[in-house]
Amino acid sequence: MSRLVVPLSFPISPSIREEKIGQYLDFVNRAARRIHKRYPFTDFDDLVQTGALALVEAAGEDTGQNFRAYARHRIYFAMLDSFKGEPYRYRSTRLELVDAAAPAKPLSDLRLEIESLPGLEGQVLLRRLDGFSQKEIAGHIQMSRGEVRAIEERAISKLKARQKAAIRRAA
């Protein structure tokens, strides 16, 4: 008995490919702006380049899926993956844990400090560090987004107080 093997993608004509690239190039810039705004330590030009490359790769395939959804997914997650290994700094000023005068702590040190926080405070900040939104965290721990934000702010205040105390002791 023989099995039918169906390829996951099919090559498409160059004209269709160019049309798709032109149609979604604006999305690459919008996605890069959105990610750069959320993660300001990223390089905007690198995000655009990564997104454009993902778009070209996606446009060269015909997966039989809705191309719009497929391309957006490929572009957005290619950009996110491009800075996965870089040290993470929170996007909001409320969450900025890095003092401009102090050298940046390695991510492992920051994780250890967060893990030392009691209860939900540590859990919430660890999930934020891993890139989860407040809404996602709220759904996971069955709380409102406002409660998660309050826990997060309380935890960050504690970490900032610890950081200031350590700077004072070192001086």
C-alpha positions in Angstrom: 0.0 0.0 0.0 1.5 3.4 -1.0 1.0 6.7 0.8 0.3 10.0 -0.8 2.8 12.6 0.3 1.6 16.2 0.1 4.2 19.0 0.3 3.6 21.7 2.9 4.3 24.5 0.5 4.3 25.1 -3.2 6.4 27.5 -5.3 4.5 30.5 -6.7 5.1 32.7 -9.7 7.5 35.7 -9.3 4.7 38.2 -10.2 2.4 36.9 -7.4 5.3 36.9 -5.0 6.2 40.6 -5.8 2.5 41.6 -5.4 2.3 40.0 -2.0 5.6 41.6 -0.9 4.4 45.1 -2.0 1.0 44.5 -0.3 2.4 43.7 3.1 5.6 45.8 3.2 3.7 48.5 5.2 2.8 45.9 7.8 6.5 45.2 8.3 7.1 48.8 9.2 4.0 49.0 11.5 5.0 45.8 13.3 8.6 47.0 13.7 7.4 50.3 15.2 5.1 48.4 17.5 7.8 46.0 18.7 10.3 48.8 19.0 7.9 50.8 21.1 7.3 47.9 23.4 11.0 46.9 23.5 13.0 50.1 23.1 16.3 48.4 23.5 15.8 46.8 20.0 17.3 48.4 16.9 14.4 49.5 14.7 16.3 49.0 11.4 17.2 45.5 12.4 13.5 44.8 13.1 12.5 46.1 9.7 15.2 44.0 8.0 14.2 40.9 9.8 10.5 41.5 9.0 11.2 42.1 5.4 13.2 38.9 5.1 10.4 37.0 6.8 7.9 38.6 4.3 10.0 37.6 1.3 10.3 34.0 2.6 6.5 33.9 3.3 5.6 35.3 -0.1 7.7 32.6 -1.8 5.5 29.9 -0.3 1.9 28.9 -1.0 0.8 27.1 2.1 -2.8 27.0 1.2 -3.6 29.1 4.2 -4.9 32.6 4.5 -1.8 34.5 3.4 -2.5 37.6 5.4 -2.6 35.7 8.7 0.3 33.5 7.7 2.5 36.5 6.7 1.7 38.6 9.7 2.5 35.6 12.0 5.8 35.0 10.2 6.8 38.6 10.2 5.9 39.4 13.8 7.4 36.3 15.3 10.6 36.6 13.2 11.1 40.1 14.7 10.5 38.8 18.2 12.9 35.9 17.7 15.6 38.3 16.4 16.3 39.7 19.8 15.5 36.7 22.0 19.1 36.4 23.2 19.5 40.1 24.2 19.1 41.3 27.8 15.5 42.2 28.4 14.5 45.7 29.7 10.9 46.4 30.4 9.0 48.7 28.0 7.3 51.0 30.5 9.0 53.6 32.8 7.2 52.0 35.7 8.9 48.8 35.0 12.4 50.1 34.2 14.6 48.2 36.6 17.9 49.5 35.2 19.4 52.5 36.9 21.3 54.7 34.4 24.2 55.2 36.8 24.5 51.5 37.7 25.8 48.9 35.3 23.1 46.7 33.9 22.7 43.4 35.8 22.9 40.2 33.9 19.5 38.6 33.2 20.3 35.7 35.5 20.9 38.1 38.5 17.6 39.9 37.8 15.8 36.5 37.7 17.3 35.6 41.0 16.1 38.8 42.6 12.6 38.4 41.2 12.4 34.8 42.4 13.2 36.0 45.9 10.0 38.1 45.9 7.2 36.6 47.9 4.1 34.9 46.4 2.4 36.4 43.4 4.8 39.3 43.1 7.7 37.1 41.9 5.4 35.0 39.7 3.9 38.0 38.0 7.3 39.7 37.3 8.8 36.4 36.0 6.0 36.1 33.6 6.4 39.7 32.5 10.1 39.0 32.1 9.2 36.1 29.8 7.2 38.5 27.6 3.6 37.8 28.8 1.2 40.7 28.9 -0.8 41.7 32.0 -3.9 40.4 30.3 -2.4 37.0 29.7 -1.1 36.8 33.3 -4.5 37.9 34.7 -6.2 35.1 32.8 -3.7 32.5 34.0 -3.9 33.4 37.7 -7.6 34.3 37.5 -7.4 37.9 38.6 -8.3 41.2 37.0 -5.8 43.1 34.9 -5.9 45.9 37.5 -5.0 43.5 40.3 -2.1 42.1 38.3 -0.9 45.7 37.6 -1.0 46.5 41.3 1.0 43.4 42.2 3.5 44.2 39.5 3.9 47.8 40.7 4.3 46.7 44.3 6.9 44.1 43.3 8.8 46.7 41.2 8.8 49.1 44.1 10.4 46.5 46.3 13.0 45.7 43.7 13.8 49.4 43.2 14.1 49.8 47.0 16.5 46.9 47.1 18.5 48.3 44.2 18.8 51.8 45.9 19.8 50.2 49.2 22.5 48.2 47.4 23.8 51.3 45.7 23.9 53.2 49.0 25.8 50.3 50.7 28.3 50.2 47.8 29.0 54.0 48.0 
